[in-house]
Amino acid sequence: MEKLLDVLLLGRVRFHDLNLTGRVLLSQLPLNLTMFLVCAVVAVVDPRKFRDPSFLAAQAIAVGLFALCAVIPWQRLPYGTFLVIPFLDFVPVTFVRSSASDALSGLGLLAVFPMLWLAGSGYRARLMVPLGGVASLVMVWAPLVPAGTVDARSLAAQLMTPVMILAVGVGASVMTASGTAQQERVEELLERSETRERLLDTVLETVDVGVIVLDAEGQGMFANSKQIEVYAAALPTDGAAGHETEMMIYREGSEDPLPPEQWALERALAGEEVERELYRLGKGAEARTVSVTVRGFSDAGGAHAGTVVASSDVTDVVAAVRARDRFLSIMSHEFRTPLANIMGYAEMVQDDPLLSETSRSDLEVISRNAQHVNQMVDDILAAAVTGTDSAAIRLPLDFAELVREAGASSGPDAKRRGIRLSVETDGALPVVGDRTGLVRVLDNLVSNALKYSGSGTEVSLRASRDGTWAVCAVEDHGMGIAPDELERIFTRFGRSTSVLGTGIPGTGLGLALAKEVAEKHGGTIDCTSEVGVGSTFTVRLPLRAEARS
């Protein structure tokens, strides 16, 4: 009963939330209320109708049908049995129409209530609506029989009311069918949404990444167990709950706690972008290093709806990288001392005028190979030292001058190999950069060109301006590189298969490091090559702003 009243008062309970008996009672209630209204109006207009047996019978039948709706256990009967009530409703409507139509007009329209019930039930509407139309027709024709006025004219005069009621029934049936289809679609979408939500929850609990979702106000909506586990390391370890601002969050490599306004989440809420930034949570052996990325998301209307924070625990990865870098650094430094001794003593012995030509030739081989090993050690050391490029001081430079210096420093090596080295520059090329890094790039490209070219060939360096770019092209006429290997040569430790078969020494680090330096300067480095013809490596760096016009 409480649910029934809630539906009538437009509360939180909806019609379909009621049991079958409640829905039957609610469907019957409009007719009974209208019949009660008819009694009230008749009491004012023509009280004599209360002495008419037909009028009283109509009211009694309506009350009796309402009582049947309440006492019959409809849920125990076959579904659709309850539709006998709207067909029986046509009986009291017939009696009240025939007995009070002279006092009140339009009483035949009371048949709309049982017709709406039949059409709105959704149960075999194609059958129930026509039967309701027949019942409406019987309602208007049946009173003509006892009156003895059954003829074509009188029958035709009563057709409008049944036709109108049938039209209402057809319209209600169509809308009910459409509403039912929409409801089924909504239920299907809700089921899919629930399934996707469960899938998302399962995925977020399965992946080894901490995820927290905040709403547009910055309040937490969701956090998976990995997020809770990772950030537990940042909580104070003194046993107290601690205030949020006392969390132990540090920049990776720093021992100074970050103030709350510099935390990744706070910065993201303030509108900044955070992309894979490293933070250390906690101290000591229990500290965790996390890579944090923050993304905002929008609702269907494009308005900001919240923020997603993803935290990857990279503690073991960072430790492994540091161990590798320490190993490479130590190994490289351990090589430097004996190599320096070898090259130094070889140079000293070469200066001896009494040295035979055979011994001098042997010493040149020793010196040359020691230089190759030294270059390899330099490449390994450069790869082991991380972060130096980002911290390097960048100053105004003339890229054309650096190209000329690279040609000059490589001239003796080219002469010894029997290779002609030419340098062409087209005026000054002002750039802003790290001189050491750019010299390393040019030296690497020139040394590679000489290393992989044969005696009697030519290597050329050409520096020029191309729009807003300073360009240096290093061209050789050596063995060349296969097209499918052009990308691999710019990866660390990546070398062409044709080179591997020649026995020419190298680590495969030089070009990778050169590419990194060029990109950190906002430039590019690429290669065009043809096997057996030669290769051209091109470096592009942005010109200084004042030199672009």
Secondary structure, DSSP 8 states (H G I E B T S, - for coil): -HHHHHHHTT-S--GGGS-HHHHHHHHHHHHHHHHHHHHHHHHHH-GGGGG-HHHHHHHHHHHHHHHHHHHS-GGGS-TTGGGHHHHHHHHHHHHHHHHHTTTSS-GGGGGHHHHHHHHHT-SSHHHHHHHHHHHHHHHHHTTHHHHT--SHHHHHHT-HHHHHHHHHHHHHHHHHHHHHHHHHHHHHHHHHHHHHHHHHHHHHHHSSEEEEEEETTS-EEEE-HHHHHHHGGGS-SSSS---GGG--EEETT--SB--GGGSHHHHHHTT--EEEEEEEESSGGG-EEEEEEEEEEE-TTSSEEEEEEEEEE-HHHHHHHHHHHHHHHHHHHHHHHHHHHHHHHHHHHHT-TT--HHHHHHHHHHHHHHHHHHHHHHHHHHHHS-SHHHH---EEEEHHHHHHHHHHHHHHHHHHHT-EEEEEE-S--EEEE-HHHHHHHHHHHHHHHHHTS-TT-EEEEEEEEETTEEEEEEE--SS---GGGTTGGGSTT---HHHHTTT----S-HHHHHHHHHHHTT-EEEEEEETTTEEEEEEEEE--GGG--
